[in-house]
Amino acid sequence: MTADNPLAALIAEKGVLLADGATGTNLFAMGLESGDAPELWNIDAPEKITALHQGFVDAGSDIILTNSFGGTRHRLKLHHAQDRVFELNKAAAEIARAVAASAPRRVLVAGSVGPTGELLEPLGALTFDGAVEAFREQIAGLKAGGAEVAWIETMSAPDEMRAAAEAAVAEDMPYTCTVSFDTAGKSMMGLHPKNVAHVFDTVSDRPAAVGANCGVGASDILSSLLDMRAGAPDATIIVKGNCGIPEFQGENIVYSGTPDLMADYVRLAIDGGAQVIGGCCGTSFEHLKAMRTALDTHKKAEPPTLETIAERIGPLVNSPAADGDAAPKRERRSRRRG
């Protein structure tokens, strides 16, 4: 990459890195209402966003993601805030940067960039150039606030992934990209985990890392990890899995993963070749503490088999991704990380 790669530098220093946990789950616990835009809290309740990041740093995270997942004009338009893209993203990065600066160790600030929620041509109205422009507007704000890496996440469509990558390159930002493999082991738009790194073959700068986040459970993301590692043996791989399986309890979604389960997920992720490991939906500060301990004490072993993963973490929700066009392709729905 032409841009400096602070992620590679930190991996070289520490080996495997621990990313943070859920944004949405923890902000809902702080009072965020369903349907509200978390990004508005960067201005309206910055002390709560500070507490979110501080909780993850105290739990042992090496990387914290800014509160900017829905920070493109397309997502902010739903909250009549499409004219505040730069302001809200800059504030998100500034809050995270302040927490990282006060940490007793090196903590990397990653600027969270989620999908626009729109379909690109020919399936939808958004042009590729329009997507690049929207992502570039967001990434410029994140960079101005002190984000060190554009952390493109919860993606599904290869063309949107490339648009976000082109935007990061245009802003001279190193970038990573993670995909949600939640449809028969593939992304909703049919991307196989083994092909994720190759999405960027036509982008002038390679990603600092690729991987998976969110999805349908810890076991499934470990299955995706094995495919990603097989498809790109030399890539830096991220896994940021949900905390077990989501279950409805009344009107609330509760995640089944215990701290012990998430600790074992970390051990298996290390064995599977991940260099950055974190949690997504449902992952609390308590889970992160257990994950930190597991990361610090585990000695890398042979990659697990699917049978080992099922025995230790639980059965896969989906079958492993099939080759070819065996997985169904659906229109991509909007998702919010955490």
N, C-alpha and C positions, 0 to 999 in steps of 0.2 A: 504494500500500500504506500501511496505517496504521503498520506497523513501519518503523523506519529501514532504509534499503536501502544497506548498505555496498558491495555488489557494484556498484551503479550509480555510486556515488561513485568507486570505483577505476577503473571503465571510463572515466568522464569524465576522470580524471586521466591514464590511461596508454593509452587506446585499446583495443587488443585485449589480453586477458589470457591468460597461460599457466597452465593448471591442472596438476595433478601427473599421475603415471602409475599403474602397477599397484600395488595393495596385495598381493593374493595371490601373484602371481609373485615379488615381491621378498621377501615373508615366507617363502615356501617356500625361497628361496635362503638365508635366515638360519636354517633348521632347522625351520620349521613342518611338521608332518606332515599328510598328507592326512586329512581328517575331523576335524581339530582345529579348535576355535573360535579364530580370531585375536583376538577380543575379550577372551579370558581373558589374553592377553599384556599387556593394558593394566595388569594388576595383577601378573602373574607374571613378565613380562619387559619392563618399561617401557623399558629401555635399547635394546631392539631396535626398538621403535616410534619412539622418539626418533631412532634412526639412519635409519629409513625416511623420516621427515619431513625430517630434516636433509639427506639425500641429494637430495631433491627441491628443497629450498630452495637448496642449493648449485648445483644444475643450472639454476636460474633460475625456478622456479615462483612465480607470484603468488598461487596458491590451493593450500592443502593440505587434503585430506579426512581427517577423523578415522577411526581404525580402529574403526568401529562399524557396518559394513554390515549385519551380522546381529544387530543390537543390540535387536531387539524380543523380548518375552517368548516369542513363538512360535518364533523361531529359537533363542534361548538355551535353551529347554526341551529341545532335542535334546542339550544338553550339561549338563543338570541345573542350569542357571544362571538359570532364569526369575525367581528372586527377587533377582537381582543387576542388574537392568536399569539402575536409576539409578546404582549404583556404577560399573559398567563403562563406561557412556556418559559419565559425568562424568569418569572417569579418562582416557578417550580424548580428550576435548576439552582437558583440562588438559595432557596431553602435547603435543598439537599447538600449543596456545596458548604454551607455554613456548618451543618452537622458533621460532614466529613472532615472539615478543617479542624474541628475541635476533638476529633477522635484520637485515641492514644496510638493509633497505627494508621497505615495507609489504607484509605477507603476510596474506592473508585466511584465517581458519580456518572451514572449512565442515563442518558436522556430517553425516556420511554416514548416510543412512537408506535401507536396502534394503527389498525386499518382505518380507512376513511369511512367504511360502512357503505360505500358506493361500488357498483360494478363497473369495470372498465369496458370500453368498446371491445368487441361488438355486442357483448351481453348487456351492457348498460350504456349510459350517456357520458360517463367520464372518460375523457381522452387520456392517453398515456402522458402527454405533455402537461395536461391539467393536473394529473396526479403528482407528477414531479414538482410542479409549482406549489401545490398545497403542502407537500411534505417538506419542500425547501423552506417555505415560510415558517413552518413549525420548528425545523431543525435550526434555523437561524436564531430563533428565540432561545432555544435550549443552549446553543453554543454561547450566546451573549451572556447567559446567566451562569456559565461555568461548567456545563456538562462536558465530559471528556470523550464520550463515545455515544453515537446515535444507536440506541437499543431498539431495533425494529422487531416487534413481537406480535404473537397471536395471528400470524398471517396465514392465508390460505391460497391465494392466487399468485402464481409466479410473476405475472405481469405487474401486479401491484408491489410485489417484493422488489422487482427490478426498478420500479419507479422510485421507491423509497431509497434504494441504494444509490441511484443516480443523483437524488437530491442530497444525500450525505456527501457524496464525492464532490458535488458542485459547491458545497459549503466547507470543503476540506476537513471533513470529520471522518475519523475511522468509524466503522459501523459493524454491527452484528445483526443477525436475523434469525428469529425462531418462528417455527410454524406450529399450528395446532393440528395434530394428526388425530382427528376425531370421527372420521367417517370410514368404517371398515379398514382402519389402520392407515388410511391416507388422509390428506387434507380434504376439506370439503370440495375443493376444486380439482381433486384427483392427483395431487402431487404425492409421490411415493417418498418415504423418508430417505431412501438410499440416493435420491436425486436432488436433495435439498441444496447441497453445495454447488451443484452444476447449474442451478438457476442463474448464477452470477458469472457464468463463463464469458458473457458478452459485455460485462461491466468493466470499465477500465481499471478500477481498484477492487481487489478481492476483499471479501469480508474478513474482519478480524476473527470472527467465529460464526458458526451456524449451529442450529439445534432445534429443540422442540420446547414448547411451553404449553400450559393449560391442558387441553385434551380431555380424556375421560377417566384418568386415574394413574396412580403411580406405577402399577404393573405395566400398563400400556405404553407409558412413555419410556420405560426401560426396554420394552420390545422395539420401539422406534429407535432408541439409542443403538441397539445392536445393528439395525439396518443402516443407520446413518454412518456408523463407524465402518461398516463393510463397504459402503458406497464412496466414502472419502477417507481413506486410511490416514491421511496426513492432516486433515482439518482439525481445528480446535472446536470441540463440541460442547454445547450448552444443553443441559436439561433442567427444566424448571417445572416440575410436575405438580399437579393438584394433590391436595392432602387426602389421599385415599379416594373414595367414591362419594359423590354427592347423593344425599338422601333427603327427601322431604319429611319434615316433622311439622305438621300443621301447615302454616304458610311460610315457614322458614326452611332454607336449605342448610343442612348440616353435613360436614364432611367426616368420613369414617376414620380417617387416619389419626393414629395416636402418635405421640412423640417417639415411641419405640419403633413404630412402623416406619416413620419418616427417617429415623436414624438408619434402619436397615436398607431403606431405599438409597441413602447416600452411599453406603458400603457397596451395594450392587452397582450403582452408577460409576463409582470409582473403578470397580473391576471391569465394567463395560467400556471404559476409556473416556469418560467425560472429564473435562478439565474445569468446567464451571457448573456448579450444582446449586440449585435453589428450590424454592417452593412457589406454587402459584395459588389458586383459589383455596381458601380454607387454612392456609399455613400461617400460624400465629407466631408470636415471639417465643412462646414455650417450645413449639416445634423446632424453631430455628436453633435454640440452645442445644437441644438433643442432636440436631444435625451437625452442629459445630463440633461437639464432642466426638461424634462418629467420624467426622472428617479428620480430626486431629489424631485419632487413635488407630485408624484402620490402615492395614498394610495391603496394598493392592495385590489381588489374587487373579486367577484365571477369569475370563469373561463368563458371566452366568449363562446357563441355558434358559430357554423359556420355561422349562419345568422347574428349575430352581427359583426363578422369579415368582412363579405361581405358588410354589410351596411357601416361600418366605413373605411375600407381599400380598398374595391373593390372586385369584384367577383374572385373566384378561377380560375386559368388557367386550372388546372387539377381537376378531381373529387377526393374526399378523397380516400386514399388508401384502396383498397378492401382486405379482408382477403384471405388466400389461395394463389393460383397461378393465380389470376385474372389479375394481371398486366403483361404486356408483358416483356420479358427479352431480352435485346439487348446486343450486344458487347459494351463494355465500350470505349468511346472515350476520348481522352485527353482533359482536361479542365485547364484553368488557372484562379485562383481566382482573383476577382476584376476587 
